[in-house]
Amino acid sequence: MSRFSNVAIVGGTHGNEFSGIYALKQWQSNPAITARDSFSTEHIFANPSAYSANKRYVDCDLNRQFDPKLLADYSLANYEESRAKALNQQLGPKGDPRVDFIIDLHNTTSNMGPTLILLTLDTFNKQLAAYVSERMPDAVILVEDHIEPIQHAFLCSVGKQGVIVEVGPQPQSVLRHDVMESMQEMTTHILDFVHLFNIDKVPALPKSVTAYRYKETLHLPQNERGERIGMVHQHVQDKDFQPIKPGDPLFMCFDGSELTWQGDYTAYPHFINEAAYYDNNIAMSMANVFTFTV
């Protein structure tokens, strides 16, 4: 694979996810921390207006605006839609980008721990996952390759390669020391691996890695009027990436009844009860567990 010459670390794609923002401030003050000899590193504050307003976004979710069709539609011009187009010009353009690799830093209110989200499972990403997993035993590898990377609407998809560092649980608009340290540690391992990959000195890695692959999104139960009638069951809450079998309790309805998991597979929920998704009545995402060879 080709060498990575330019790496961008992005924080504040969501304005109330503070770990990435404050990590970025530290690294901007001391750029030597993220510098490596084989590539240049830049630090990008993605959504400063949302941060100033102490909100996830001003008009719409910035991390859903990088679909090629949205980027090409200049009639879409609210704050985040315009900001996405500006970032695409700064880092991209998507499909022929200036930046080789993007690390986008996120927090979740869900109990996901330090999670590395990959958009594809090519040789580089498999090796990256193995390298990070070996050095961070509590790290989770989540693969979202249900569509081609170029079609993803995530900011990190603008680069030739891109990953998301997603760490939780952390409430919106606060900082947690342990979450910040996990984010900084995972980012450091990613930067180290890119450098080793560039200079052909990738060390011996585990032969296989256990990971999770996104399968579907579940919504909170609603009635025919679209009103919420239940919540995530306590047996599921805070148990991200723990298995749920068909028939297991999933939701507790306000009338006292339970709704069970009706899928035909053992699922591994994540982004459970993510606060940012409540405006869309999203309860959680479901994944399969699998093992890939490095």
Phi, psi and chi 1 to 4 in degrees:
 res  aa     phi    psi   chi1   chi2   chi3   chi4
   1 MET       -  158.6  -67.9 -177.3   64.6      -
   2 SER   -73.3  159.0   59.9      -      -      -
   3 ARG   -75.6  151.1 -174.7  175.2  178.7  -87.6
   4 PHE   -97.4  119.3  -64.8   89.2      -      -
   5 SER  -100.7  -31.2  -61.2      -      -      -
   6 ASN  -128.5  127.9  -43.0   98.8      -      -
   7 VAL  -122.8  131.5  173.8      -      -      -
   8 ALA  -114.9  128.2      -      -      -      -
   9 ILE  -102.2  122.4  -54.8  173.8      -      -
  10 VAL  -112.5  131.1 -179.7      -      -      -
  11 GLY  -127.0  156.6      -      -      -      -
  12 GLY    74.0   25.7      -      -      -      -
  13 THR   -58.6  -36.4  -60.2      -      -      -
  14 HIS  -110.6  125.6  -64.4  133.8      -      -
  15 GLY   -69.1  -15.8      -      -      -      -
  16 ASN  -110.6   18.6   57.7    6.3      -      -
  17 GLU  -103.5   95.9  -65.3  178.3    6.5      -
  18 PHE   -82.2  -24.1  -81.2    3.0      -      -
  19 SER   -60.1  -47.0  -69.8      -      -      -
  20 GLY   -63.8  -36.0      -      -      -      -
  21 ILE   -66.2  -46.8  -66.0  167.4      -      -
  22 TYR   -76.4  -30.0  -78.6   85.4      -      -
  23 ALA   -63.3  -41.7      -      -      -      -
  24 LEU   -61.0  -42.0 -149.6   66.4      -      -
  25 LYS   -59.7  -42.0  -69.3  175.5 -178.5  -75.6
  26 GLN   -63.4  -44.4  -67.8 -178.8   31.9      -
  27 TRP   -71.3  -31.4  -64.8  -30.9      -      -
  28 GLN   -67.0  -34.1  -73.3  171.8  -28.4      -
  29 SER   -74.6  -28.6  -62.4      -      -      -
  30 ASN  -136.3   74.6 -171.5   -1.5      -      -
  31 PRO   -61.7  -16.9    6.6  -10.9      -      -
  32 ALA   -61.6  -25.1      -      -      -      -
  33 ILE   -63.3  -38.9  -62.4  173.0      -      -
  34 THR  -102.6    2.5   56.3      -      -      -
  35 ALA   -78.9  142.5      -      -      -      -
  36 ARG  -137.9  151.0  -60.6  -65.3 -174.9  -86.3
  37 ASP   -66.8  -27.3  -69.9  -20.3      -      -
  38 SER   -93.6   -2.8   66.8      -      -      -
  39 PHE  -154.6  161.5   56.8   81.9      -      -
  40 SER   -91.8  147.9   63.2      -      -      -
  41 THR  -122.7  133.7  -52.8      -      -      -
  42 GLU  -126.1  155.4   54.3 -168.2  -72.2      -
  43 HIS  -117.4  125.0  -51.8   99.6      -      -
  44 ILE  -120.6  123.4  -52.8  -65.3      -      -
  45 PHE   -93.9  106.1 -166.5  169.3      -      -
  46 ALA   -75.0  -41.1      -      -      -      -
  47 ASN  -134.0   68.8 -160.4  -24.4      -      -
  48 PRO   -63.5  -32.2   20.6  -31.9      -      -
  49 SER   -68.1  -38.6  -69.0      -      -      -
  50 ALA   -66.3  -38.1      -      -      -      -
  51 TYR   -62.7  -44.5  170.2   66.6      -      -
  52 SER   -61.9  -33.5  -63.4      -      -      -
  53 ALA   -85.8   -2.6      -      -      -      -
  54 ASN    54.6   47.9 -165.1   20.7      -      -
  55 LYS  -134.1  159.2  -63.3  167.9   61.4  177.1
  56 ARG   -61.3  -43.8 -180.0  176.6  175.1   85.5
  57 TYR  -153.5  164.8   52.1   77.2      -      -
  58 VAL   -85.4  -51.4  176.0      -      -      -
  59 ASP  -118.5  -40.2  -68.0  -46.3      -      -
  60 CYS  -159.0  166.4   62.1      -      -      -
  61 ASP   -67.8  113.4 -169.3  -26.6      -      -
  62 LEU   -60.2  -34.4  178.5   59.4      -      -
  63 ASN   -79.3   13.4 -153.9   34.7      -      -
  64 ARG  -124.6   17.4  -58.0  -64.5 -173.9  -85.9
  65 GLN  -109.9   10.0  -55.4  -51.1  -48.6      -
  66 PHE  -106.5   17.7  -66.2   88.3      -      -
  67 ASP   -61.4  134.9  179.6  -59.5      -      -
  68 PRO   -54.1  -36.1  -26.3   34.4      -      -
  69 LYS   -67.5  -37.8  -67.3 -180.0 -179.6  178.0
  70 LEU   -68.5  -41.5  -60.1  179.4      -      -
  71 LEU   -63.5  -31.3  -68.7  171.7      -      -
  72 ALA   -84.3   -9.2      -      -      -      -
  73 ASP   -98.1   99.0 -173.2  -11.6      -      -
  74 TYR   -81.5    0.8  -79.4   85.3      -      -
  75 SER   -77.3  -16.2   68.9      -      -      -
  76 LEU   -87.7  103.0  -57.1  175.5      -      -
  77 ALA  -139.3   26.1      -      -      -      -
  78 ASN   -71.0 -175.7   70.3   26.6      -      -
  79 TYR   -59.8  -54.9  175.3   72.5      -      -
  80 GLU   -68.3  -35.8  -85.8   81.4   14.9      -
  81 GLU   -62.2  -40.7  -69.5  165.1  -13.0      -
  82 SER   -71.7  -39.0  -61.3      -      -      -
  83 ARG   -63.5  -38.9 -175.7   69.3 -179.4  136.7
  84 ALA   -61.6  -41.9      -      -      -      -
  85 LYS   -66.0  -37.7  -67.7  173.2  175.6   63.1
  86 ALA   -66.8  -43.0      -      -      -      -
  87 LEU   -66.0  -35.3  -72.3  165.9      -      -
  88 ASN   -63.5  -37.7 -176.3   54.2      -      -
  89 GLN   -71.7  -34.8  -70.3  -57.5  -49.2      -
  90 GLN   -72.6  -41.0 -178.9  178.4   -1.1      -
  91 LEU  -102.6  -30.4  -59.2  170.7      -      -
  92 GLY   -95.7 -133.5      -      -      -      -
  93 PRO   -75.1  153.7   28.7  -35.4      -      -
  94 LYS   -57.5  132.7 -168.3  169.5 -173.0  175.7
  95 GLY   100.8  -28.0      -      -      -      -
  96 ASP  -150.0   63.1 -174.7   24.9      -      -
  97 PRO   -80.3  153.6   30.0  -35.1      -      -
  98 ARG   -71.8  -39.1  174.7 -176.4   64.5   82.5
  99 VAL   -90.5  132.8  171.2      -      -      -
 100 ASP   -80.9  -35.1  -63.8  -44.8      -      -
 101 PHE  -145.4  131.3 -172.1   61.6      -      -
 102 ILE  -119.7  130.6  -63.9  175.0      -      -
 103 ILE  -111.7  111.3  -53.1  169.3      -      -
 104 ASP  -103.9  124.4 -165.2   12.0      -      -
 105 LEU   -99.0  125.8  -52.9  176.5      -      -
 106 HIS  -135.8  153.1  -72.7  -98.2      -      -
 107 ASN  -112.4  152.7  -69.5  124.8      -      -
 108 THR  -129.0  148.9  173.6      -      -      -
 109 THR   -78.3   -8.7   63.5      -      -      -
 110 SER   -82.4  158.5  -56.1      -      -      -
 111 ASN   -86.0   61.2 -170.9   29.4      -      -
 112 MET   -93.5   -7.2  -71.6  172.1   56.6      -
 113 GLY    62.9 -162.0      -      -      -      -
 114 PRO   -80.4  112.4   25.9  -28.9      -      -
 115 THR  -118.1  130.5  -59.3      -      -      -
 116 LEU  -102.5  117.3  176.1   60.5      -      -
 117 ILE  -101.3  123.2  -58.6  177.9      -      -
 118 LEU  -108.1  144.0  -51.4  176.7      -      -
 119 LEU   -95.2  -13.4  -55.6 -170.8      -      -
 120 THR  -154.9  163.2 -171.9      -      -      -
 121 LEU  -122.1   57.8  -91.1 -174.2      -      -
 122 ASP   -81.9 -176.8   58.5   10.6      -      -
 123 THR   -58.5  -44.9  -61.7      -      -      -
 124 PHE   -59.9  -48.9  169.4   79.9      -      -
 125 ASN   -68.5  -35.4  -79.7  -80.0      -      -
 126 LYS   -62.2  -45.1  -72.5  179.4  177.6  179.5
 127 GLN   -67.3  -39.5  -68.9 -176.7   -7.0      -
 128 LEU   -59.6  -46.2  170.8   61.9      -      -
 129 ALA   -61.0  -42.6      -      -      -      -
 130 ALA   -64.5  -41.4      -      -      -      -
 131 TYR   -63.2  -47.2 -176.1   88.8      -      -
 132 VAL   -67.0  -43.6  171.1      -      -      -
 133 SER   -61.3  -39.4  -63.6      -      -      -
 134 GLU   -66.4  -33.6 -172.2  173.7   40.1      -
 135 ARG   -92.9  -17.3  -75.1  152.0 -176.3   79.3
 136 MET  -129.6   86.3  -70.5 -174.8   74.1      -
 137 PRO   -58.0  -22.9  -25.2   35.0      -      -
 138 ASP   -88.4   -0.8   59.7  -21.6      -      -
 139 ALA   -71.2  143.5      -      -      -      -
 140 VAL  -110.5  137.4  174.9      -      -      -
 141 ILE  -105.3  119.6  -53.7  -58.9      -      -
 142 LEU  -118.6  126.4  176.8   60.4      -      -
 143 VAL  -108.9  125.4 -178.2      -      -      -
 144 GLU  -118.4   68.6  -64.3 -149.1    9.4      -
 145 ASP  -107.5   28.6   60.5   -7.3      -      -
 146 HIS   -71.6  -16.5   49.3  -73.0      -      -
 147 ILE  -134.1  163.8   58.5  175.2      -      -
 148 GLU   -65.5  144.8  -68.1  -64.1  -41.8      -
 149 PRO   -53.2  -37.1  -28.3   35.4      -      -
 150 ILE   -64.1  -24.5 -168.0   68.3      -      -
 151 GLN   -91.0  -10.3  -62.4  -58.5  -36.6      -
 152 HIS   -63.3  149.6  -95.4  -71.2      -      -
 153 ALA   -97.9    4.3      -      -      -      -
 154 PHE   -74.9  149.5  -62.4  149.3      -      -
 155 LEU   -58.5  -41.4 -173.0  154.2      -      -
 156 CYS   -66.0  -14.7   71.0      -      -      -
 157 SER   -75.4   -6.8   69.5      -      -      -
 158 VAL   -69.6  -34.7  170.3      -      -      -
 159 GLY   -72.9  169.9      -      -      -      -
 160 LYS   -61.9  -35.6  -67.4  178.0 -177.6  176.2
 161 GLN  -135.8  155.6  -67.6  -88.6   12.2      -
 162 GLY  -162.1  146.9      -      -      -      -
 163 VAL  -135.7  161.3  -61.9      -      -      -
 164 ILE  -115.2  131.3  -62.8  172.7      -      -
 165 VAL   -99.1  114.3  174.2      -      -      -
 166 GLU  -120.9  114.8 -174.6   85.1   56.1      -
 167 VAL  -127.1  134.2 -170.2      -      -      -
 168 GLY  -159.8  173.2      -      -      -      -
 169 PRO   -89.3  140.9   32.6  -35.0      -      -
 170 GLN  -146.8  124.2  178.9  165.6  -70.1      -
 171 PRO   -60.9  155.1  -21.7   32.9      -      -
 172 GLN   -64.0  142.2  -64.0  170.1  -22.7      -
 173 SER    66.8   24.6  -55.8      -      -      -
 174 VAL  -133.9  171.8  -57.3      -      -      -
 175 LEU  -120.9  144.4  -74.3  167.4      -      -
 176 ARG  -126.3  130.7  -82.2 -176.5   53.7  151.1
 177 HIS   -58.3  -46.1 -175.8 -167.8      -      -
 178 ASP   -65.8  -38.2   55.9  -18.8      -      -
 179 VAL   -67.9  -42.9  169.9      -      -      -
 180 MET   -60.1  -44.0  172.8   75.7   88.7      -
 181 GLU   -64.1  -40.4  -75.9 -160.3  -25.6      -
 182 SER   -62.9  -41.4  -70.8      -      -      -
 183 MET   -63.8  -45.1  179.3  174.1  -76.9      -
 184 GLN   -65.0  -39.9  -68.1  171.0  -38.6      -
 185 GLU   -65.1  -47.3 -179.1 -177.2   -1.7      -
 186 MET   -63.2  -41.3 -177.2  173.6  -79.4      -
 187 THR   -62.9  -41.0  -56.4      -      -      -
 188 THR   -60.6  -44.7  -63.6      -      -      -
 189 HIS   -63.1  -39.4  -69.5  -41.7      -      -
 190 ILE   -62.7  -47.3  -66.1  169.1      -      -
 191 LEU   -61.4  -42.2  -66.6  169.6      -      -
 192 ASP   -60.9  -42.5  -71.3  -16.9      -      -
 193 PHE   -66.1  -42.8  176.2   77.9      -      -
 194 VAL   -57.8  -41.8  173.3      -      -      -
 195 HIS   -63.3  -46.8  175.1   62.4      -      -
 196 LEU   -63.3  -38.2  -67.7  168.6      -      -
 197 PHE   -61.8  -42.8 -174.2   89.2      -      -
 198 ASN   -61.7  -38.8  -85.9  -12.9      -      -
 199 ILE   -99.0   13.5   62.9  174.7      -      -
 200 ASP    58.7   40.5  -64.5  -40.3      -      -
 201 LYS  -126.7   35.7  -69.7 -171.8  176.5  180.0
 202 VAL   -64.1  125.8  173.6      -      -      -
 203 PRO   -73.1  172.5   28.5  -35.0      -      -
 204 ALA   -58.8  135.2      -      -      -      -
 205 LEU  -121.9  161.0  -63.1  169.3      -      -
 206 PRO   -55.6  146.0  -23.8   32.7      -      -
 207 LYS   -74.0  -21.6  -64.5 -175.2 -177.4  -60.7
 208 SER  -147.1  158.2   63.0      -      -      -
 209 VAL  -135.7  135.2  175.4      -      -      -
 210 THR   -88.8  132.1  -63.0      -      -      -
 211 ALA  -142.6  175.7      -      -      -      -
 212 TYR  -122.6  141.3  -58.9   87.4      -      -
 213 ARG  -119.1  123.4  174.5  173.7  -84.9  130.5
 214 TYR   -55.4  136.5  168.5   84.0      -      -
 215 LYS  -121.9  -46.1 -173.2  172.1  178.3   64.6
 216 GLU  -162.6  167.7   59.7 -177.5  -55.0      -
 217 THR  -114.9  136.4  -63.6      -      -      -
 218 LEU  -108.8  145.2  -60.4 -173.9      -      -
 219 HIS  -106.2  155.4  -71.3   77.7      -      -
 220 LEU   -64.3  147.7  -67.5  161.4      -      -
 221 PRO   -64.3  138.3   19.9  -29.8      -      -
 222 GLN  -135.2  157.8  -59.0  169.6   61.6      -
 223 ASN   -89.4 -175.8   61.8   20.2      -      -
 224 GLU   -66.1  -16.4   63.1  -81.9    0.7      -
 225 ARG   -92.6    2.4  -62.9 -174.9  -62.8  -84.5
 226 GLY    81.1   15.4      -      -      -      -
 227 GLU   -88.7  138.6  -61.7  167.4  -22.9      -
 228 ARG   -67.4  129.6 -163.5  174.8  -61.4  139.3
 229 ILE  -122.0    8.9   59.4  170.6      -      -
 230 GLY  -165.4  179.6      -      -      -      -
 231 MET  -142.1  169.6   55.0 -169.8  163.9      -
 232 VAL   -63.6  134.2  172.5      -      -      -
 233 HIS   -66.9  145.1 -159.9  -75.0      -      -
 234 GLN   -62.9  -23.8   63.0  179.5  -24.5      -
 235 HIS   -73.1  -13.1  -69.4  168.8      -      -
 236 VAL  -105.9  -34.7  178.7      -      -      -
 237 GLN   -52.6  132.4 -177.5   63.7   49.8      -
 238 ASP    70.5    9.8  -61.1  -33.0      -      -
 239 LYS  -110.9   49.9  -64.3 -179.6  179.9  177.1
 240 ASP   -60.3  138.0  -66.5   72.4      -      -
 241 PHE    66.2   18.0  -60.7  110.5      -      -
 242 GLN  -101.6  142.8  -64.3 -173.1   32.2      -
 243 PRO   -70.0  142.9   24.1  -33.4      -      -
 244 ILE  -122.3  124.9  -67.7 -178.7      -      -
 245 LYS   -97.1  154.2  -61.8  178.0 -179.7  178.8
 246 PRO   -51.8  131.5  -28.0   36.1      -      -
 247 GLY    94.2  -10.4      -      -      -      -
 248 ASP   -72.8  148.7  -75.7  -10.5      -      -
 249 PRO   -59.1  139.0  -21.6   32.4      -      -
 250 LEU  -127.3  -45.9 -167.8   61.5      -      -
 251 PHE  -128.5  146.9  -61.5  112.5      -      -
 252 MET  -109.2  119.0  174.8   59.0   70.6      -
 253 CYS   -82.9  154.8  -66.6      -      -      -
 254 PHE   -68.0  -16.7  -58.2  140.6      -      -
 255 ASP   -86.6    4.0   63.6    6.9      -      -
 256 GLY    95.5   -5.8      -      -      -      -
 257 SER   -86.2  156.3   62.6      -      -      -
 258 GLU  -106.7  145.5  -70.1 -176.9  -15.5      -
 259 LEU  -112.4  134.2  -62.8  177.3      -      -
 260 THR  -104.4  166.0   59.0      -      -      -
 261 TRP   -70.4  119.8  169.3 -132.1      -      -
 262 GLN  -101.4    5.0  -63.2  -63.9  -56.0      -
 263 GLY   -69.1  165.5      -      -      -      -
 264 ASP  -102.3   23.2   59.1   -0.5      -      -
 265 TYR  -147.2  159.0   62.9   96.6      -      -
 266 THR   -75.3  121.1  -62.2      -      -      -
 267 ALA  -107.1  154.9      -      -      -      -
 268 TYR  -120.8   96.6  -67.6   79.0      -      -
 269 PRO   -73.0  150.4   26.0  -32.2      -      -
 270 HIS  -152.9  170.3   53.7  -75.6      -      -
 271 PHE    50.7   41.7  -74.1  113.9      -      -
 272 ILE   -70.9  122.4  -62.8  172.3      -      -
 273 ASN    57.2   34.1 -128.1    1.1      -      -
 274 GLU   -58.4  122.8  164.6   59.7   53.9      -
 275 ALA   -60.4  -35.5      -      -      -      -
 276 ALA   -68.5  -17.5      -      -      -      -
 277 TYR   -94.8   -0.1  -61.8  162.6      -      -
 278 TYR   -66.1  -28.3 -105.5   63.1      -      -
 279 ASP   -66.2  -18.3   56.1   -6.5      -      -
 280 ASN  -108.1   10.8  -68.1  -43.8      -      -
 281 ASN    57.0   30.8  -86.3  -47.8      -      -
 282 ILE   -85.4  128.6  -67.2  174.3      -      -
 283 ALA   -92.8  -39.9      -      -      -      -
 284 MET  -176.5  167.0   65.8 -166.5   75.9      -
 285 SER  -106.7  152.9  -63.7      -      -      -
 286 MET  -115.2  144.4  -65.9  -59.9 -145.8      -
 287 ALA  -136.3  160.2      -      -      -      -
 288 ASN   -97.7  153.3  -68.8  -41.8      -      -
 289 VAL   -98.7  142.5   66.0      -      -      -
 290 PHE  -154.0  168.5   71.3  107.2      -      -
 291 THR  -124.3  131.9  -59.5      -      -      -
 292 PHE  -116.7  152.4   61.2   81.0      -      -
 293 THR   -89.2  136.9  -57.4      -      -      -
 294 VAL   -92.0      -  178.7      -      -      -
